Amino acid sequence: MDEYYWEYNFSHTPTMFALRGNQYQFIGYRGVWDTDELYDLKADPLARNNLIHSPKHQKIVRKLRARIFQELKASSGAQIPLTPNRGHGANLRKITGSRPAQFPPEVIRKRDAKE
């Protein structure tokens, strides 16, 4: 299992966890805008076709999401390490900067959640 934790100075890089087996690679993100990833490395060795929303693969997605947290619990990896801030971060955008990307339809809610 691989782990990468969010850092204050690199605020656009989310905390992420990954599992890689003989056939599947699963990457789970803990950021606000991020979509998890699942790749069938036998059929797609360059990991270009994200299967996370594929109805056919939902059983393996659920299994690997659960396994990530089992691994984190066993390794105390759920205790996110914190380090001192070294600056103000990078959460500001230039007015003349690039336009935001379009969201894929899989991550758009059909209606607002009731609170």
N, C-alpha and C positions, 0 to 999 in steps of 0.2 A: 504494500500500500504506500502511495506517495501522498504527502501533505504539503500544502502551501498556505500560510496564514496571511490574512489581510494585514497590511502595514499602513500606518498613518501617512507616511511620505509617498506611498504609492496607492492612493485611495481608490483608483479605478481598477485595481487588481484585486479580485475577490479571494476570499478563503476558498480553497478547493481541495478535494480529496479524490484520489483515483485508485481503481483496482484494475489490474490487467491479468487475464488468465490466458489459457491457450487459444480460446476463441473470441472472447469478448473483452472490451476495454470500456469501463464505465468511469465517467468523470462527474462528480457532484460538486456544484457550486453553492456558496452561501452568500452571494452578493444579491443586490436588489434586482438587477435586470438580467441576471444570467439564467440560461437554460442548460440543464444537465445534458450530458452527451453519452451515447451508447454506440459503439462500433463493433461490427462483426469483422474481426481481423482476418478471418479465413477468406471471406468473400470480398473484403475491402481492406487490404493490408495497408493502404495509405491513409486510412481513417478519414474519408471524405464524405461519407453518407451517414449523417446522424440519424439513428433509428429510435431516438428517445420517444417520439410520438407515434411510432409504428404500432398499430393494434396487435400485430403478431408477436411483438417483443415485450409486451407489458408485464408478463410473468417474470422474465429475466430482469427487467428494470426494477420491479418490486424486490426481487431477491437480492440484487446487488446493492440497492439503497439500504436495505436492512443489514446486509453484511458489512457495509462501510461503518455503520454505527457499532456493530459488534466488535470490529477491529479497533475502532477508536476507544471503546470502553476497555478492551483488554490491554491496550498500550498506554492508557491515560492520555490519549491524544485529544480527547474532548476538552482538556484543560488548555485553552488557547494561551500561548505565551504572549506576553505584552512586553514591549520595549519602549524606552523613552522616545518622545517625539523629537525629531531633528529638524523641524521646519513647519511650514503652514500647510503642507500637502499640495495637491494639484487639483482642487475641486472647482477652479474658476475657468471659464471658457472665454475666448476672444470673440468679440462681435463679428470679426471678419474670418473666424475659423470655419472649419468644414461643417456641412449640414449634418444633422443627426441621421442615423440609418433608420429605415423603416422597420417596424416590428413584424416578425413573421406571424401569420394568422394563428398559429398554435398558442401564442402567449397573450392574445387579446381576449379579455373577458367578454362574454356575450351580454352580461349585465353586471351592474355594480353589486358587490357583496353587501348584505344587510349587516349593519353593525349593532 
